[in-house]
Amino acid sequence: MVSFIVRLKFASEDRADMAETLRQLATASRQEPGCVNYVPHQLEDDPDTVIIFEQYRDEKALAAHRESEHFKVHAVGGLYQKMRERSVENLLALA
């Protein structure tokens, strides 16, 4: 299992557009056969920061996600164009 958290920071004026882009990306990503979990969150005390919890069956499934048309359109062509900061935290399951 491949699990990680992506943290993205956006300008306040982009908040509504990014929420819609994330909704579309999450809906499409969850339909991928290798996607176990894809849940975007907005921080309660910082609504301009989004955290996406992602899990894939394996590295091959993650690679397929990154090559998908919806990732290219909504992430690369949408989120990445407006984000101010981005970080990724890779996770290791304890149980």
N, C-alpha and C positions, 0 to 999 in steps of 0.2 A: 504494500500500500504506500502511495506517495501522498503526503499531507503537507500543506503549507498555508501560511497566511500572507496575503498581499495587502499592504497598507498604502493608500493613495490619498493625497491631499489636493483639494481643488479650491478655486476661488468661490466665494459665496454666490456670485452672480451665475456660476455654472451649475449650482446645486440641482436645480430641477432637470436640466438636460442630462446630467450625469446619472440621476436617479432613473430616468427613463432608459438610458443606454444600458445601465446595469440590469434593469428588469429584462430587457431584450436578451442581453448576453447570458444572464442566469437561466432564463427559460430555454434557450437553445443549448447551452452547455449541459444542463441536466438531462437532455435527451441523448447525449452521447453514450454509447454502450459502455465505455470505460470510466465514465464519471460516477463516482460514488456519492459525492456531496459538493455542492457549489452554493454557498450562502453569503451574499453580500450584506454587510451591516453598516449602519451609520452610527458613529459614536454619539452617545446621548449628550455628552457635555462638549462636543466639538463636531457639529453637523457638517463641517467642511471636510471631515476625514472619514474615509470609507475603509472598512476592513472586509476582505473577502476570504472566507474559509473554504479551501478547496481540497478535495480528496479524489485520487484516481486509483484505479485498480493496480496500475504499474507504470513504469516509465514510458512504455509504448503508448498507453492510453493518454498520458500527459502530452507526449509528442503529437499525437493525433489531434488533441484539443488545440494545441498551438498552431497547427496547420489548417484548422477548420476555417471555413469561410466566415462564420459568425465571429470567430476570434479576430480575424483580420479586419473585419468591418467595424465591430463594436469596441474591441480593445485597442488594437493598433491604430485604427483610423478614427476612433472616438475618444476613449478614455486617455490614451497616451498623448493625444494632441493637446489636451486641456489640463492634464495633471501638473501640479507644481512640485510634488515630491512623490517618490515611490520607493518602497522597500519590501523585501520578501524575507519571511522567517520560515525556514524549513523545520518541520516537526518530526519527532520520532515517538511512536506510540510506546507507552510503558506497559500496556497490557493488551 
